[in-house]
């Protein structure tokens, strides 16, 4: 087998043309696949950065709830209701912030970034969880945290519609820490 390949390489009669064409097509396929990979990474990174900004805004919009207890050494979101402390959290409108940051628009259950001939990506399944700190002195071991998760779906431009879209969950977390 190896000697047959060596003979083809030494043959000067033009039989190497199909091999060269196959090599060029293979390299072209590899370059296309790499460019698609980088396109997907750039889109995912942009959405991840937008989600990070939106979840930071959730953590910072709770400053007025957490500020009340800072003087006593608490950083949790609580308010006094009668004689008891109850949680007081503000979840904000993360989808609204994402729409303004990323240029997406609501389309049914999705928030879609439109492009000519379809969509660039679409977002769904946003979940925001706020982890409040305990209402006790010395509970600084755990911060006031906002955790956001969203599902992104990016259609492939490579594969002529045969390859299913890339679907993954992005997660970002922000914490509110009193600095004094």
N, C-alpha and C positions, 0 to 999 in steps of 0.2 A: 504494500500500500504506500509506504513512504517512498520507495523507489519510483513508483508511478507518479507521485507528486513532484519528485525531483526531475523526472523526465519531462513533465509538462512545463516546469519552470525553464528548462534548457531549450525547449522546442521553440524555434524561431519562425514557425509557420503561421502565427497569428491566432493560435488557439487560446491565448491568454486573455483575449478581449472579454469573453463572458465572465472570467474571474475578476477582472478589473471593474466591470460593470457591477457585479455582485458586491464587491468591496465598497465601491462608491455609494451604492444604495444602502448598504449596511451602515456606513458612516453617516449618511443623511438621516436614516432612521434614528440613530443614536443621538444626533444633534437635535432632532425634533423632540425626542423623548426628554432630553435634558432641558430644553427650553420650556416644555410643558411643566416639568417638575419645578423649575424656578418660578414660573407664572403662578402655580398653585401656592408655593411658599410665600410669595409676595402678597397675594390676596389674603391668605390666612394670617400673615403677620400684621397687615393693615387692620383687619377685623379684630385681631387680638389687642392691638394698641387702642382701638376705639372702645372696645369692651373695658379695657383697663381704665381709660379716662372716665367712662360712665360709672364704673363701680367706685372709683375714687370720689366722684361727685356724690354718690350715695353715702359714703362714709363721712364726707365733709358736710353734707346737709344735715347730718345728725349732731353737729357740733352744739347746737343750742339745747338739745336734749342731754348731751353728755356734760356740757359745761356746768350745769347747775350743781353737780356733785363734786366737781374738781376741788373745790375749796376744802371739802372734807376728805379728799383722797380717793374718791370714787370716780371712775370714768365711764360708767355704764349709763345707758339711756333710761332713766327712771324719772317719775314725777310723783309728788305726794298727792294722793287722792283720799281726802278725809284723814284717817290716821294710818293708812297703809301706803307703801311704795308700790307702784305698778309700772310695768315696762311702758316706755314711750318711745316708739321707733318710727322713723320716716323712711319708707322704701323708695320714694321718688319715682319718676317715670323713666326707667332705663331705656325702654324702646324709643321714647321720644328723643332722648339724648343720642342714642345710636343713629336714629334717622337723620338727625341734624349733623352729626359728625361724619357719617359714612355716605350720606346721600341716598339712603334707602327709602322705599315707600311701602306702605302696608298693602298687601295683596292677599286677601283671605287670611289664612293663619300664618302667612309668611311675611317677612319684611325683605323686599327684593331690591337689588341693585340692577337696574335695567341697562341693557346695551342693545345695539342694533341686532336684530335677528334672535332675540331671546333675553336671557339674563346672565349677568356676570357671576352672581352668587345670590343665595337667599338664606335668611336667618329664621330660625324657629326655636321654640321650646326654651325660652328664656326663664331661668330660675334664679332668684336673688334670695339668699339666706343671710340674715344678720345674726351674728353671735354676740349677744350682749354679755358684758362682764358681770360678775356677781356683785350683789349689793352688800359688800362687807369690807371693812378696813383691811388693807394689805392684800387686795385681790389684783395686784398689778401683774401677776404672772400670766394673765390672759388679757388681751386687748379687745376693744370693741372692733369687730371685724365684719366686713361685708364680702360675701362670696357670691360671684355670679358665674353662671354656666349658660352657654348657648350652643345650639347646633347649627353648623354652617354646611351648606351644600353647594359645591362648585362643579358645574358641568365641565367635562373634559372637552377640549378643542382638538385633542389628538385621539384618533381611533374612529373617526367618522360616525359617531353616535353609537357604536357598538360597546364601548367601554362605559360602565355606569359612572354617575357623578361621584366625586369624592365627598364623603359625608363624615364629619368628625365633630366632636364636642370640644369647645374651647372653654377654659376655666381661668378666671382671674380673681384675685383676692386683694382687698385693701383693708388697712387697719387704721383706726383713729387712736393715736397715742398722745396723751397730754404732755406737753413740753413746758416744764416750769422748774 
